[in-house]
Amino acid sequence: MIDLSPLIQRLAPTPLAQWATTLPAQLEAKLRKGHGDLARWQAAVDALPALHPSAVDLVDGVRLDAACDEATRQQVQTALMGLSPWRKGPFDLFGVHVDTEWRSDWKWSRVAPHLDLVGKRVLDVGCGNGYYQWRMLGAGADLVVGIDPNWLFFCQFQAVQRYLPQQPAWHLPFALEELPAQLEGFDTVFSMGVFYHRRSPIEHLLALKDCLVKGGELVLETLVIEGDEQQMLVPEDRYAQMRNVWFLPSVPALARLMRRAGFSDVRCVDVSVTQVEEQRSTPWMRYQSLSDFLDPNDPTRTVEGLPAPRRAVMVARK
């Protein structure tokens, strides 16, 4: 399903060389466990027509173009629709616009101006379907490794990567806990939309720090609330209909947590309230979305009566 030899070769002269040699066996073990829908999703990937992009844009979005007739374009759309729901994007592939639930390009436009990824080895923790990995390459990263245990996201990445085989991006279906301790091999580590799903925020921060070289940079994007250093929301049950949300700190409290975990030069570079235009249902993601999770009489509150989603981007050094 995935050839890791180019990745192993790229990592051979780096501190990640030993880890890289263990990846094929680890991936094979994960594939043996698999998922009940994996064969169906892989069949959708295999149904994509053979096309060779004549133009690739990873700077202003994820856009691939090539001359193709309407029948071929329909084949692309049918195959990609077989990988629904699409959460992160959008993607424009040979005239097919994959209108994902999230306008992830909006988030990237808030994050990217504060980063210098040129020539960097990057790890994207909880990478989803890899949308941001492609944007990281567009921003000049030398290589990007994404990890996410969700098999649908893995297959969505493979669908795009099928047309970009020479790009140095790899998606591994692993959780952060499945990486070796003290990797200390990545220049930049991203954790976007993951922190609030972790039961132990400090442990998550320490694990992210372990992946960085000395002086490396962490980019952490997460849900936050307004307040001072002492403010943190712990939902009783659900938050915006999500069950697995554990901690929503204020920005000052999050900064303190990051410093306690050993990070320095901790900065908040963006805070934004999520709008229903940024996260919504589409033909590519037909389930409920943000508008269904907000109080219909007060959009500043969730249906549970909690503060509506507000997200911050934090940047720090190891």
N, C-alpha and C positions, 0 to 999 in steps of 0.2 A: 504493500500500500504506500510506503514511503521509504525512499532511499536516503539513509542518513550518512552515507559515505562522504558527500561533499561537506556536510557540517563537521564531521570528524576531522576531515582534512583542514578545514578552516580554523578549527580550534587547536590543532596539533601544536602550534608554537605559542600557545597561550596558557595561562594558569588553569584553564578548563580542560586541558588535554586528557587527563586521566578520567575525568567524569565523562567526556565524550565517548571514550571507548566502551563504557558500560551501557550506553543508550540503546543500541540495537537489541540487546537481551532484555532490557527493561521494557522497551516498546513491544517486543514480541510477547512478553508476559501479559501486558495490558491487553493486547489484541486477543489473546486466548480467552480472557475474561469477557471482553467485548461488550455488546449491548444488543438487546432484542431487535432493535431497528437498524443496526449497523449495516446489515446486508442491503436493506432497502435504500438507505442513504448512499451507500457506496455505488449502488446501481444507478442512482441519479447522477452521481459524479461521472460514472462511466458513460452515461448517455449524452454527455456534452460533446458537441461536434469538434472535430479537429480544425482549429483556427490558429492562425499565426498573427498576433497583433502587429499592425503596421504603425501604430502610435500607442504609446503608454504614458499616462500622466499619473504620477504618484505625488505630485507637488500640490496641486489644487484640488485633489480628490483621488478617487481610485477609478480611473477611466481607461478602458482598452478599446481600441478601434481597429477595424479591419473591414475590407470589402466582403460583404456576404449578402446573399439573397434573403428574401422574406421567409422562405421555408427554413433556412438555416437559423435565422434569428428566432423563429418560433421554437425551434429545437432547443436553442439556448434557454429561452424563457421557460419552457416546459420542464427541462432538467433542473433549473435553478428553483423553480416553484416546488419541485419535489423535495427540496431541502428546507422548506418553510417549517416553522416561523423564522424569519430573519430579524434579529434584534438590533445589531450594530451595522452602520453603513452611513450613507448609501453607496452602492456600487453602480457603475455604468459600464456594462459589458457588451460590446458589439451592438449597441443600439437598444439594449434591454436595460431599463432603469429599475434597479432593485431598491424599492422605496421602503427602507427598513423602519422598524418602530422608532428607533432613536436617530435623530440628526446628529450623529457622532461627529460630523464635520464641524458642527457648532462648538462642541466641546474642544476639539482639536485646535480650533482657531483661538480658544482662550488659553490653551496650554502651550502651544508651540512657540509663541513669541518669547517665552521665558527660558527657552532651552537652547543648548548648542549640542547637537547630536552628531556633528560631522566627525566621521572616523571612529565612532564609538561602538563598542560591543554592548548590546542592549538586551535586557531581560524584561519581558512584559508578563507580569504575574496576573492570572485571570484574564487572559488575552481575548476571550470570547472567540469570535470567528476570524480574528486577525486583522480587522479593519485598521486599527491603529498601527499594527506592524508595518503595513504597506505605507502608511503616512510617515512613520519613522524613517523608513528607507528613503522616502521622498525628501526628508529633512536632512539626509546625508549620512545616516548611520551606516557603519561598515557591515554589520550583520545584526539580525534581530531574532532572538529565540522567544517564542511565546509558549506559555504553559497554561492549560485549562483542561480539566478532566471531562468536560462535556463533549460527548462523541458527535453530536449534531454540529457543534461549532467546529470540531476537528474536520468534519466532512465539508462544511462550508468553506473553510480555509483551503482544503484540497481542491475544491472547485475553482477557486481563483488562481491558486498556485499552479494548476494544470497549464495555465496560459502564461505563467511567469516563472518557468523552471530555472532560469539562470539568476533570479533574484535571491540574495542571501537572507531568506526568511524561512524559518522552520516553526511548525506548530507541534508541540509534544502534548499528548493527552495525560498530563501529570498534574497532580496537586503540588503546591509548594512544599508540603510535608514529604513528598517523595523525592525531593532533591537532597543530595548529601549536605551534611552540616559543613559550614565554613568553606563554601565554594570560593568566595573571594576572587571572582574572575570577571565580573561585569562592570563596565564603566558607569552605566546608568541602569537603574531598575525602576520600572513603573509598577504601581499598584493602583489601578483606577476602578472604583466601584467594587472593591473587595473588603476594605477595612471594616465596614459596619456589619459584614456577614461573619466576622471572626469572633469567637467566644472570648478569646484572650487578646486584646489589642496590643499589649506590650510584647507578647510572644510573636505576634505577626510582625511587628516592627523589628524585633531582634532577628527574625528569620530573613527579612528583607535585607537587613544590614549585613548579614552573613554572606549574602550573594555578591556584595560590592567589593571592589578593590578599595584599598585605602585612598581616601580622597574622592571616591566615587559619589554619584549623585542619586538621591531618591526623589522620585516624583510620585506623590501620594494624592489621589483625588478621592473624596469621600463625602458622604452626607454629614452636615453639621447643623447646629442650632445657633441662635444668637445667645450671647452671654459672656460672662467673664471666665477666669481660669478655673473656677469651681463648678461650672455648669456642664452637666452631661445628662442626656436623656437616655433612659433605659426603658424601652417599651415594655408594657406589661405582657402583651401578646403580639399583635400584629402592628406593623407600621406601613401605612399605605398599602395595606393588604398583603404585605410580605411577612412571613412568619419568622424568617431567619435574620432579623435585624436586632443586633444586641446593644450597640453603643452608638449614640450620636453626640459627640462632644461639641462644645463651642470651639471656635478657632483658637482662642488662647489656651484652652484646655488641651486641645490636640497638639499644639506647639509644645506644651509642657511634657506631654507623653513622649513626644519625639525626642526631646532633650533628655528625658529620663532614660530612654533607650540608647542614648549615646550619640545621637546626631547633633551636628553643629550647624551654624548658619541657617537656622530654620526660618523659612519665610513663607508667608501666605501671598500667593501671586494673583489669586482670583477667587471671588465669591459670587455666586449667581443663584438666583431662584429658578428652578426648573419650570419652564413654561409648557403648556399643553401642546404648543406647536413644535416643541423639541422632542417630546415623547408621546407617541400617539399610535392608534391602530391604523393599519394600512392593508391593502390587499395581500401584502407579503407577511403580515403579522396580524391576524384577524381576531386575536384575543383582546381582553380588556387591557386598557393602558391608563396613563396618568389621569385623564379626565374622569375615569371611573373610580379613582382612588382618592379624589378630593371631595370635600364637603360641598354638595351642590349649592348650598346657601352661603358658603364662605370659603372661597378658593384658597384662602391663606391657611386653612386647616385641612388635615386629612380626614377621611371618613371616620377615623377613630378619635378625632378631636385633637390631634397632635399637630405641631407646626408643619406646614407643607414643605416638600423637599427643597432644601437649600444645599448647594454643593460648593466645596472649597478645594482649591489646588494648593498643595504645600510642596515646597522644594527644600531639600536639606542635603548636607554633606556627611559622609562617614568620616 
